[in-house]
Amino acid sequence: MAIAKRVGRNPRSVAQEIVDQEPLSSLSAELEIGGPGFINIRLNDAFIGGAVSELRPLEQVDQPERIVIDYSSPNVAKELHVGHLRSTVIGDALARLFEFVGHTVIRQNHVGDWGTAFGKLIAYIDKEQSAEDLTVQGIEKLYVAANEQFEKDPIFAQIARQEVIKLQQQDSETLDKWNQIVQASLDHVQQIYSMLDISLQLSDVRGESSYNQDLATIVDDLDKAGILEVSDGAKCVFAEGFLRKDGSPLPMIVQKSDGGYLYHTTDLAALKHRSKSLHANRILYLTDARQIHHFQLLFAVGKLVGYISNDVIPEHLVFGSVLDKNSEPFRTRGGNNVLLRELIHEGIDRALEIVRIKSSHLSQDEQEEIARLVAVGAIKYADLSKNRTNDYRFDWDGMLSLDGNTAPYLQYAHARICSIFARADLDLQAHLSHEISLQHVSERALALRLLRFAETLEQSLEERKPHYLCNYLYELTVHFMRFYENCPVLKAENARIRESRLSLSAKTAQILRVGLENLGISLPVRM
Ligand code: ARG
């Protein structure tokens, strides 16, 4: 109809001319003109079957970008807790997906490893014990005690402040102790990443401390750009349009009157590094919504000072909170943060109960490994399958259910397909390129689903929302199950149909595997 309008002709006659074209009619069993000039195309089974046979899950982008993803980025000297879950899980899924389609991804773990807290900690460690054999749990306890001491003991407070100054002046003894604290914390962080199959490595850590040497230059850059102002002794930048609640201009303070730098200053240094040294085209940040204003101001000032040129796109990706069953913030009974270490262990225990019943034929070791993959998959999938910007409820029973839009349901379907091949002693890989001919409506429905993988992946990346891909994989699985109920595979009526159905099953397993693995979810071959 749009074409007809443009060429100024009757829509139905234009439609007829299009329908008469040879290449189009070979695609479809039925082409019909409806209403005032719509063309309805019903693709024929041979065309769909051929397209599925040729389906390759990997289509590389035409213009690969360099994408920095700043995710997880916890503050050290504390155990990881549920508040770190979403940034870590969503960031990791996006990193893998962008890499999969051919972009260059540079992971940046912007850990909070600097600040006055370290002065207190070091002073307290000096007083109470040595910095050796520190664990993150120990450090967290010491920090609570150090804070108490700081409040009640002025002499201790004085020492703690001196330690901060010594740290800033790179005093080697103080730096050593700081280093021990950071290393012990990062050991813990990496351990949790490996339990959760998170792809962040120690080499991706580029903490706040690593920008210390650059901060004076940042203030200089702002000065040279003519945007630095001094207000109440503090150096700051006023960006247009940023106002306080009372309507007065909101400053970005980059250096306090005592000479100290701030979170913003470090982030400006990181922005400069990512854009000028890492040559990123795109810089993604994953934090919760509390930091929206921080990043808005950061990007505005980044543009003013010239760190963000026209070919660099910074983007703050926010996400909602994790809630409990009653829609309250997810906490322990005592009101504390739920630790990721404990969360993962609880998940494995719960998954093991299910695996023991469902997979009693497998060895103890195998059951335990499956339970880990199921638990981690369930935790990640429950998060990824919800629209990123919404809150979601953390519910063990729901996320571990073998029915419904859950990781175990998808993992189980995949294992089931693998077992069809194992039972018949056939190679799944070898069936990926076999010819597919569609007989049954549920085969056709499954085939049409398979063909939509690429566009769903694209949509997930375009909006940086993995839930589109999750929902697609779920629907694909529902279609597979329907097909499997209706169409005998190994006992198909003849060899040609059997081969075709094996091939459809192999394709489904392949898309499930590629989709889930690039979300960071592993698949057991047996369950
Ligand atoms: N460490 C910060 C926090 O725990 C998150 C850092 C996010 N990244 C950044 N470049 N500011 O809130």
Residues whose N, C-alpha, C, O or C-beta is under 5 A from the ligand:
A	BS01	LIG	D70 S73 P74 N75 H110 G112 T287
